[in-house]
Amino acid sequence: MRRVALATLLALLLTGAPARAQFRADPGIVINGLVTVTVQVTLYDLDAPYVPLSRYRLVLYGPQRDSTILQTNDAGVVSIGRPAGTYRLVSESAVLWKGATYRWDLPVVVRPYMGAVDLTPRNAIVARAPVAPTRPAR
């Protein structure tokens, strides 16, 4: 195992490839005083039981008026480390899906051992998309 790690490190150094840190994505884990906040964004109904929103942007507003822009991965998930406190999670834009628009604006209490934050149709602000008027047939 040590040989593999040493070979990988040596290859990175020789090729000049950027090294990337991996963030543990388990929700609620505390690492260096930061709580891992995992957000999952999915839509669903009877016809489509799982529709992850990939590359979806959200804004996490912090208690000291700071904000962080988040973007989900291809599975509709994003993880970030934040200090404990009360935050506000807001959609950057609405999503049009099956004749309605969905967006989110929720309070999030960040604390150790918290579960994942699930953004779904149940906790979304839903508005019916406007329908273009049609002319009656003559």
Long-range contacts (C-beta under 8 A, 24 or more apart in sequence): 23-79, 23-80, 23-81, 25-77, 25-79, 27-79, 27-114, 27-115, 27-116, 28-111, 28-112, 28-113, 28-114, 28-115, 30-112, 31-81, 32-81, 33-83, 34-81, 34-82, 34-83, 35-81, 35-82, 35-83, 35-84, 35-110, 35-111, 35-112, 35-114, 36-79, 36-80, 36-81, 37-79, 37-80, 37-81, 37-82, 37-87, 37-108, 37-110, 37-114, 37-117, 38-77, 38-78, 38-79, 38-116, 38-117, 39-70, 39-72, 39-77, 39-78, 39-79, 39-89, 39-116, 39-117, 39-119, 40-76, 40-77, 40-116, 40-117, 40-118, 40-119, 41-72, 41-76, 41-77, 41-104, 41-119, 42-76, 42-118, 42-119, 42-120, 43-95, 43-97, 43-102, 43-120, 43-121, 44-120, 44-121, 45-98, 45-121, 51-97, 52-76, 52-77, 53-95, 56-91, 56-95, 57-91, 57-92, 57-93, 58-89, 58-90, 58-91, 58-92, 58-104, 58-119, 59-89, 59-90, 59-91, 59-92, 60-87, 60-88, 60-89, 60-108, 61-87, 61-88, 61-89, 61-90, 62-87, 63-87, 82-110, 83-110, 84-110, 84-111, 84-112, 85-109, 85-110, 86-110, 89-117, 89-119, 94-127, 96-129, 99-128, 99-129, 99-131, 100-126, 100-127, 100-128, 100-129, 101-126, 101-127, 101-128, 101-129, 102-126
